[in-house]
């Protein structure tokens, strides 16, 4: 049998491609228009191949959530390793990752996720659980009222940018971020 027509399987690459296509479709056409059929066609993957990775739309949404939140958590952990001062380290890393140019390329994915979070109660529950775990994990170093205030301010600034709402210009944003960093050290 000739191997000329056999394709080497790369399941993780296919899975990642499906997640990226689903996010783009959701952003461009809205979450309601994301169907397994539409994703399989746009990704160039058979429906069976898609179902192998994501047996339902719910599984696909969970996969998108896990992918983005996993990357976010990993980036925070990497950023925390750069901060020698323990007090407020998680909060400063959270701020840095939310506004880092390296992660701005993932903003389409976050726009999609925010849309899905608003529409899907189970994803909101998963986000709340992730947030609670981070608060518990870092309570000793980031449990102060000031650190919590900083994280809420970061969420507001980040969401404002994500939704293209009017916000502070670059100079003002830098001043706000500097102030938030200072608060995280208290």
C-alpha positions in Angstrom: 0.0 0.0 0.0 1.3 3.4 -0.9 2.0 5.9 1.8 1.7 8.9 -0.6 -1.9 9.6 0.4 -1.6 8.9 4.1 -1.5 12.0 6.2 0.4 12.1 9.5 -2.1 12.7 12.3 -1.4 15.7 14.5 -4.3 15.6 17.0 -3.1 18.5 19.1 -2.5 20.7 16.1 -6.0 19.9 14.8 -7.5 20.6 18.3 -5.8 23.9 18.5 -6.9 24.9 15.0 -10.5 24.0 15.8 -10.3 26.2 19.0 -8.9 29.2 17.0 -11.4 28.8 14.2 -14.3 28.6 16.7 -13.1 31.7 18.5 -12.9 33.7 15.2 -16.3 32.5 14.1 -17.8 33.4 17.4 -16.2 36.9 17.3 -17.2 37.6 13.7 -20.7 36.1 13.6 -21.7 35.8 17.3 -21.8 32.9 19.6 -25.2 31.7 18.4 -23.8 31.1 14.9 -21.1 28.8 16.1 -22.2 25.3 15.3 -20.2 22.2 15.1 -20.9 22.0 11.4 -19.8 25.6 10.8 -16.6 25.1 12.8 -15.7 21.8 11.1 -16.2 23.4 7.6 -14.3 26.6 8.5 -11.4 24.5 10.1 -11.3 22.1 7.2 -11.8 19.2 9.5 -14.3 16.4 9.1 -17.3 16.5 11.5 -16.0 13.2 12.9 -12.6 14.7 13.5 -14.2 17.6 15.3 -16.4 15.3 17.4 -13.3 13.3 18.3 -12.0 16.4 20.1 -15.3 18.1 21.1 -18.3 15.9 21.2 -20.7 18.8 21.7 -20.9 22.6 21.4 -20.6 22.7 25.2 -17.4 20.7 25.1 -16.1 23.2 22.4 -16.9 26.2 24.6 -15.2 24.5 27.5 -12.2 23.8 25.4 -12.0 27.5 24.3 -12.3 28.5 28.0 -9.7 26.0 29.1 -7.3 27.1 26.4 -7.5 30.8 27.1 -7.5 30.5 30.9 -4.7 28.0 30.8 -2.5 30.4 28.7 -3.5 33.3 31.0 -2.6 31.3 34.2 0.7 30.2 32.7 1.6 33.7 31.8 0.8 34.9 35.3 2.9 32.2 36.8 5.8 33.2 34.5 5.4 36.8 35.3 5.3 36.1 39.1 8.7 34.4 38.8 10.1 37.8 37.6 8.9 39.6 40.8 11.2 39.0 43.8 9.0 40.9 46.3 6.3 38.5 47.6 3.8 41.1 48.8 1.4 41.7 45.9 3.3 39.6 43.5 0.3 37.8 42.0 -1.6 41.2 41.6 1.4 42.8 39.8 1.7 39.8 37.5 -2.1 39.9 36.9 -1.8 43.6 35.9 1.3 43.0 33.7 -0.3 40.1 31.8 -3.6 41.9 31.3 -1.7 44.7 29.6 1.3 43.0 28.0 1.8 43.4 24.3 2.6 39.7 24.1 -1.0 38.9 25.1 -2.7 41.6 23.1 -2.7 39.1 20.2 -5.1 37.0 22.2 -7.6 39.8 22.6 -9.9 38.3 20.0 -10.0 35.1 22.0 -10.8 37.1 25.2 -13.5 39.1 23.4 -15.0 35.8 22.4 -14.7 34.4 25.9 -16.3 37.5 27.5 -19.2 37.2 25.1 -19.5 33.5 26.0 -19.2 34.3 29.7 -22.1 36.7 29.4 -24.2 34.1 27.6 -23.3 30.9 29.4 -23.9 30.6 33.1 -21.7 27.5 33.4 -18.7 29.4 32.0 -19.3 32.2 34.5 -19.3 29.6 37.2 -16.0 28.2 35.9 -14.5 31.7 35.8 -15.6 32.4 39.3 -14.1 29.1 40.5 -10.8 29.9 38.7 -10.8 33.4 40.4 -11.6 31.9 43.8 -8.8 29.4 43.5 -6.3 32.2 42.6 -7.5 34.2 45.6 -7.0 31.2 47.9 -3.7 30.3 46.4 -2.3 33.8 46.8 -4.1 34.9 50.0 -0.9 35.1 52.0 0.7 37.6 49.6 -2.2 39.2 47.9 -5.1 39.1 50.4 -5.1 42.8 51.3 -7.9 45.1 50.4 -5.4 47.2 48.3 -4.4 44.1 46.2 -8.1 43.2 45.7 -8.9 46.8 44.7 -6.0 46.7 42.2 -7.3 43.5 40.6 -10.8 45.0 40.3 -9.4 48.2 38.8 -7.4 46.1 36.3 -10.5 44.1 35.4 -12.3 47.4 34.6 -9.5 48.8 32.6 -9.0 45.5 30.7 -12.7 45.1 30.0 -12.9 48.7 28.8 -10.1 48.1 26.3 -11.5 44.8 25.2 -14.8 46.3 24.4 -13.2 49.3 22.7 -14.9 51.7 25.2 -13.5 55.2 25.6 -10.7 55.0 28.1 -7.5 56.7 29.2 -4.9 57.5 26.6 -1.5 55.8 26.8 0.0 58.4 29.2 -2.9 58.3 31.6 -3.1 54.5 31.4 0.6 54.3 32.3 0.0 56.7 35.3 -2.9 54.5 36.4 -0.9 51.4 36.1 2.0 52.9 38.1 -0.4 53.9 40.8 -1.9 50.4 40.8 1.5 48.8 41.1 2.3 51.1 44.1 -1.0 50.0 45.7 -0.2 46.3 45.2 2.9 46.7 47.3 1.0 47.9 50.4 
